[in-house]
Amino acid sequence: MARIIAVNLSAKKGQRKKNISQGLLVREYGLEHDAHAGDWHRQVSLLGMESIDKMQRAGLKVGPGDFAENLTTEGIKLFNLSLGTRLKIGTSAIGEVTQIGKECHTRCAIFHQAGDCVMPREGIFIRVIKGGPVMVNDDLEVLSSD
């Protein structure tokens, strides 16, 4: 079973996020108090620890939240999911995959440090279909892939 290993937020865009251990996913908004939350298709970002591990093996001292992802996960290749896939997050929240990867118009701090960043290729974005609490060690389950 896949799980959440960090719940990260930042007060401003363009910053690494800090693990707050638990938070609230708000329907059609995102992670409460996060700078990226709002009425759009990229309400919550997810990145697998497997992707972060790649950057660590390349010699970077990075961890959960350093790629500005809201939820750091483990146990599922997020970038292999299809658009429209629904995910159950924790006990009650449901998100729908709206975007795989992203185009970086301005280079982030990680790119400047390493010359590369995995978030544009392996990160995903969801909109919150049903809100609910989320915390470290919560399960992450694929509900559908249609």
Backbone as CSV, one residue per row, in Angstrom:
resi,resn,N_x,N_y,N_z,CA_x,CA_y,CA_z,C_x,C_y,C_z
1,MET,0.845,-1.190,0.000,0.000,0.000,0.000,0.880,1.239,0.000
2,ALA,0.502,2.202,-0.775,1.222,3.475,-0.818,0.826,4.300,0.400
3,ARG,1.711,5.254,0.764,1.419,6.065,1.936,1.982,7.472,1.789
4,ILE,1.507,8.353,2.643,1.984,9.727,2.723,3.163,9.744,3.689
5,ILE,4.303,10.304,3.255,5.430,10.378,4.183,5.727,11.809,4.632
6,ALA,5.103,12.796,3.998,5.231,14.179,4.464,4.056,14.998,3.940
7,VAL,3.599,15.942,4.749,2.569,16.909,4.377,3.250,18.269,4.460
8,ASN,3.433,18.911,3.297,4.281,20.096,3.207,3.506,21.327,2.757
9,LEU,3.869,22.484,3.327,3.271,23.729,2.846,4.267,24.874,2.950
10,SER,3.950,25.920,2.203,4.726,27.166,2.254,3.742,28.323,2.182
11,ALA,4.140,29.432,2.772,3.287,30.618,2.780,3.372,31.389,1.471
12,LYS,4.474,31.198,0.724,4.677,31.913,-0.535,5.035,30.926,-1.634
13,LYS,4.687,31.287,-2.870,5.067,30.475,-4.030,6.563,30.621,-4.274
14,GLY,7.155,29.611,-4.922,8.561,29.663,-5.271,9.501,29.293,-4.134
15,GLN,8.955,28.740,-3.061,9.765,28.342,-1.918,9.692,26.840,-1.712
16,ARG,10.742,26.300,-1.091,10.661,24.921,-0.616,9.580,24.891,0.456
17,LYS,8.948,23.741,0.598,7.872,23.627,1.578,8.372,22.900,2.832
18,LYS,7.727,23.162,3.939,8.096,22.573,5.224,7.082,21.502,5.611
19,ASN,7.577,20.377,6.126,6.708,19.296,6.573,6.000,19.724,7.857
20,ILE,4.675,19.765,7.795,3.875,20.134,8.962,3.206,18.909,9.589
21,SER,3.490,17.721,9.065,3.014,16.422,9.567,1.536,16.143,9.354
22,GLN,0.703,17.162,9.387,-0.727,16.962,9.141,-1.349,18.251,8.642
23,GLY,-2.421,18.088,7.905,-3.097,19.261,7.364,-4.517,18.909,6.981
24,LEU,-5.163,19.863,6.346,-6.546,19.667,5.921,-6.645,19.936,4.432
25,LEU,-7.123,18.947,3.688,-7.410,19.122,2.265,-8.831,19.657,2.156
26,VAL,-8.969,20.817,1.523,-10.256,21.487,1.418,-10.816,21.286,0.019
27,ARG,-12.059,20.857,-0.060,-12.712,20.578,-1.343,-12.606,21.781,-2.282
28,GLU,-12.203,21.490,-3.524,-12.068,22.484,-4.599,-11.180,23.681,-4.223
29,TYR,-10.229,23.434,-3.306,-9.309,24.497,-2.897,-7.861,24.003,-2.771
30,GLY,-7.649,22.928,-2.020,-6.294,22.414,-1.845,-5.927,22.266,-0.385
31,LEU,-4.623,22.319,-0.108,-4.125,22.179,1.257,-4.286,23.516,1.980
32,GLU,-5.045,23.490,3.051,-5.330,24.708,3.805,-4.038,25.433,4.184
33,HIS,-4.002,26.727,3.958,-2.885,27.633,4.283,-1.702,27.543,3.330
34,ASP,-1.794,26.761,2.254,-0.676,26.667,1.316,-0.799,27.729,0.224
35,ALA,0.341,28.261,-0.185,0.368,29.329,-1.188,-0.195,28.904,-2.542
36,HIS,-0.154,27.618,-2.874,-0.609,27.158,-4.185,-2.086,26.763,-4.215
37,ALA,-2.726,26.756,-3.060,-4.140,26.383,-3.007,-4.987,27.453,-3.700
38,GLY,-6.104,27.034,-4.237,-6.994,27.992,-4.886,-7.929,27.323,-5.862
39,ASP,-8.689,28.122,-6.561,-9.689,27.639,-7.501,-9.051,27.434,-8.871
40,TRP,-8.291,26.333,-9.008,-7.656,25.995,-10.277,-7.351,24.507,-10.307
41,HIS,-6.739,24.021,-11.372,-6.563,22.582,-11.559,-5.341,22.013,-10.831
42,ARG,-4.461,22.853,-10.309,-3.261,22.361,-9.613,-3.319,22.712,-8.130
43,GLN,-4.362,22.250,-7.472,-4.597,22.605,-6.078,-3.597,21.966,-5.120
44,VAL,-3.196,20.733,-5.396,-2.276,19.995,-4.530,-1.264,19.278,-5.419
45,SER,0.010,19.366,-5.031,1.059,18.677,-5.781,1.555,17.480,-4.983
46,LEU,1.907,16.420,-5.712,2.425,15.202,-5.103,3.710,14.797,-5.801
47,LEU,4.649,14.284,-5.034,5.907,13.767,-5.571,6.302,12.556,-4.746
48,GLY,6.737,11.498,-5.427,7.130,10.281,-4.747,8.537,10.370,-4.152
49,MET,8.716,9.752,-3.002,10.040,9.684,-2.387,11.009,8.976,-3.326
50,GLU,10.479,8.109,-4.168,11.322,7.418,-5.145,11.995,8.432,-6.075
51,SER,11.286,9.497,-6.419,11.846,10.554,-7.271,12.890,11.375,-6.506
52,ILE,12.601,11.664,-5.259,13.556,12.402,-4.431,14.832,11.581,-4.238
53,ASP,14.660,10.270,-4.073,15.825,9.378,-3.926,16.769,9.491,-5.129
54,LYS,16.214,9.652,-6.332,17.057,9.814,-7.537,17.973,11.014,-7.395
55,MET,17.431,12.111,-6.907,18.214,13.338,-6.741,19.240,13.180,-5.617
56,GLN,18.885,12.427,-4.575,19.835,12.159,-3.502,21.003,11.320,-4.014
57,ARG,20.687,10.337,-4.861,21.764,9.507,-5.433,22.663,10.314,-6.358
58,ALA,22.141,11.425,-6.881,22.946,12.309,-7.730,23.804,13.258,-6.892
59,GLY,23.701,13.116,-5.571,24.566,13.891,-4.689,23.921,15.089,-4.008
60,LEU,22.631,15.297,-4.233,21.965,16.446,-3.605,21.476,16.109,-2.204
61,LYS,21.543,17.069,-1.332,21.008,16.923,0.022,19.606,17.512,0.016
62,VAL,18.653,16.699,-0.411,17.264,17.117,-0.529,16.365,16.116,0.171
63,GLY,15.173,16.554,0.490,14.206,15.680,1.139,12.801,16.129,0.842
64,PRO,11.831,15.561,1.559,10.437,15.930,1.355,10.219,17.438,1.500
65,GLY,9.450,17.993,0.556,9.133,19.413,0.561,10.108,20.280,-0.219
66,ASP,11.316,19.773,-0.462,12.335,20.571,-1.157,11.991,20.837,-2.616
67,PHE,11.085,20.044,-3.183,10.668,20.242,-4.575,9.322,20.976,-4.636
68,ALA,8.927,21.555,-3.508,7.696,22.337,-3.365,6.428,21.490,-3.530
69,GLU,6.537,20.190,-3.275,5.355,19.331,-3.324,4.612,19.403,-1.999
70,ASN,3.278,19.332,-2.081,2.458,19.331,-0.869,2.487,17.983,-0.162
71,LEU,2.372,16.924,-0.938,2.352,15.587,-0.363,3.505,14.771,-0.939
72,THR,4.360,14.294,-0.060,5.418,13.384,-0.472,4.893,11.984,-0.195
73,THR,4.970,11.129,-1.205,4.376,9.802,-1.107,5.450,8.728,-1.206
74,GLU,5.038,7.508,-0.965,5.930,6.361,-1.110,5.091,5.162,-1.529
75,GLY,5.612,4.387,-2.476,4.957,3.140,-2.823,4.133,3.134,-4.096
76,ILE,4.123,4.242,-4.834,3.385,4.283,-6.097,4.122,5.207,-7.068
77,LYS,4.209,4.804,-8.319,4.816,5.654,-9.342,3.748,6.635,-9.821
78,LEU,3.719,7.767,-9.188,2.675,8.764,-9.462,2.619,9.161,-10.932
79,PHE,3.793,9.324,-11.551,3.850,9.801,-12.930,3.307,8.786,-13.931
80,ASN,3.035,7.555,-13.494,2.426,6.548,-14.365,0.897,6.578,-14.309
81,LEU,0.337,7.381,-13.415,-1.120,7.484,-13.328,-1.655,8.269,-14.528
82,SER,-2.881,8.044,-14.855,-3.539,8.754,-15.964,-4.298,9.960,-15.439
83,LEU,-4.480,10.938,-16.324,-5.344,12.061,-15.977,-6.727,11.516,-15.643
84,GLY,-7.356,12.079,-14.636,-8.672,11.613,-14.216,-8.643,10.543,-13.147
85,THR,-7.462,9.959,-12.876,-7.363,8.951,-11.830,-7.768,9.576,-10.499
86,ARG,-8.553,8.847,-9.746,-8.962,9.323,-8.421,-8.153,8.596,-7.352
87,LEU,-7.726,9.366,-6.356,-6.920,8.851,-5.259,-7.628,9.105,-3.935
88,LYS,-7.673,8.094,-3.089,-8.151,8.295,-1.724,-6.935,8.632,-0.876
89,ILE,-7.010,9.734,-0.168,-5.900,10.227,0.632,-6.336,10.224,2.092
90,GLY,-5.668,9.405,2.892,-6.058,9.302,4.295,-7.385,8.599,4.441
91,THR,-8.134,8.998,5.455,-9.384,8.296,5.759,-10.565,8.721,4.908
92,SER,-10.525,9.973,4.352,-11.732,10.425,3.658,-11.517,11.321,2.445
93,ALA,-10.352,11.934,2.301,-10.147,12.872,1.186,-10.012,12.125,-0.142
94,ILE,-10.492,12.758,-1.208,-10.368,12.198,-2.557,-9.867,13.294,-3.484
95,GLY,-8.844,12.958,-4.261,-8.309,13.882,-5.249,-8.354,13.268,-6.632
96,GLU,-8.391,14.116,-7.648,-8.416,13.666,-9.034,-7.196,14.238,-9.756
97,VAL,-6.439,13.363,-10.415,-5.231,13.791,-11.125,-5.629,14.691,-12.293
98,THR,-5.063,15.906,-12.309,-5.376,16.888,-13.341,-4.186,17.212,-14.234
99,GLN,-2.981,16.877,-13.768,-1.788,17.184,-14.561,-0.636,16.294,-14.113
100,ILE,0.117,15.808,-15.098,1.325,15.036,-14.840,2.500,15.910,-15.255
101,GLY,3.388,16.190,-14.305,4.526,17.047,-14.605,4.081,18.477,-14.838
102,LYS,5.069,19.321,-15.159,4.755,20.722,-15.436,5.905,21.349,-16.193
103,GLU,5.603,22.439,-16.845,6.636,23.208,-17.520,7.156,24.246,-16.533
104,CYS,8.463,24.308,-16.385,9.048,25.311,-15.486,9.436,26.532,-16.304
105,HIS,8.704,27.613,-16.099,9.017,28.856,-16.807,10.187,29.575,-16.156
106,THR,10.270,29.471,-14.837,11.417,30.024,-14.114,12.042,28.869,-13.358
107,ARG,13.328,28.822,-13.358,14.033,27.716,-12.707,13.949,27.844,-11.192
108,CYS,13.643,26.712,-10.533,13.518,26.693,-9.083,14.894,26.609,-8.424
109,ALA,14.890,26.713,-7.104,16.135,26.652,-6.337,16.862,25.330,-6.562
110,ILE,16.126,24.239,-6.658,16.748,22.924,-6.878,17.439,22.886,-8.239
111,PHE,16.777,23.390,-9.267,17.401,23.395,-10.598,18.706,24.180,-10.571
112,HIS,18.712,25.322,-9.919,19.929,26.134,-9.853,21.030,25.426,-9.070
113,GLN,20.634,24.641,-8.072,21.618,23.913,-7.267,22.167,22.703,-8.012
114,ALA,21.294,21.988,-8.726,21.682,20.708,-9.310,21.762,20.679,-10.820
115,GLY,21.158,21.648,-11.468,21.096,21.610,-12.920,19.993,20.712,-13.428
116,ASP,19.149,20.219,-12.505,18.048,19.336,-12.870,17.017,19.371,-11.745
117,CYS,15.799,18.980,-12.065,14.730,18.899,-11.072,13.743,17.833,-11.540
118,VAL,13.335,16.946,-10.639,12.420,15.859,-11.017,10.951,16.276,-11.031
119,MET,10.609,17.342,-10.348,9.191,17.730,-10.252,8.536,17.956,-11.620
120,PRO,9.204,18.622,-12.566,8.538,18.822,-13.866,8.245,17.520,-14.621
121,ARG,8.972,16.465,-14.341,8.771,15.189,-15.039,7.954,14.182,-14.244
122,GLU,8.125,14.175,-12.923,7.571,13.087,-12.125,6.554,13.529,-11.078
123,GLY,6.385,14.811,-10.894,5.371,15.295,-9.964,4.003,15.282,-10.619
124,ILE,2.969,15.187,-9.811,1.601,15.251,-10.339,0.814,16.286,-9.558
125,PHE,-0.308,16.687,-10.130,-1.186,17.664,-9.507,-2.596,17.096,-9.468
126,ILE,-3.298,17.424,-8.391,-4.679,16.978,-8.239,-5.558,18.153,-7.828
127,ARG,-6.852,17.986,-8.081,-7.827,18.884,-7.484,-8.541,18.060,-6.422
128,VAL,-8.973,18.712,-5.369,-9.599,18.022,-4.246,-11.097,17.881,-4.522
129,ILE,-11.535,16.649,-4.704,-12.937,16.323,-4.974,-13.724,16.261,-3.665
130,LYS,-13.083,15.699,-2.643,-13.695,15.578,-1.313,-12.612,15.897,-0.297
131,GLY,-12.887,16.825,0.588,-11.910,17.239,1.575,-11.789,16.268,2.734
132,GLY,-10.762,16.511,3.527,-10.562,15.702,4.725,-9.159,15.893,5.261
133,PRO,-8.910,15.379,6.455,-7.583,15.504,7.043,-6.576,14.621,6.321
134,VAL,-5.320,15.038,6.361,-4.231,14.233,5.806,-3.056,14.336,6.766
135,MET,-2.394,13.203,6.996,-1.245,13.215,7.900,-0.211,12.171,7.480
136,VAL,0.978,12.366,8.005,2.072,11.437,7.754,1.609,10.037,8.133
137,ASN,1.962,9.061,7.301,1.639,7.633,7.427,0.227,7.277,6.985
138,ASP,-0.566,8.261,6.525,-1.871,7.935,5.953,-1.685,7.109,4.689
139,ASP,-2.660,6.267,4.404,-2.660,5.488,3.170,-3.002,6.369,1.980
140,LEU,-2.481,5.972,0.828,-2.790,6.601,-0.461,-3.230,5.458,-1.366
141,GLU,-4.459,5.529,-1.854,-5.040,4.417,-2.599,-5.592,4.893,-3.936
142,VAL,-5.265,4.165,-5.001,-5.850,4.446,-6.311,-7.262,3.880,-6.322
143,LEU,-8.256,4.759,-6.528,-9.654,4.338,-6.559,-10.103,3.968,-7.962
144,SER,-9.680,4.756,-8.936,-10.055,4.487,-10.320,-9.012,5.095,-11.240
145,SER,-8.994,4.583,-12.453,-8.033,5.118,-13.429,-8.692,5.398,-14.759
146,ASP,-9.977,5.759,-14.706,-10.703,6.050,-15.949,-10.900,7.522,-16.137
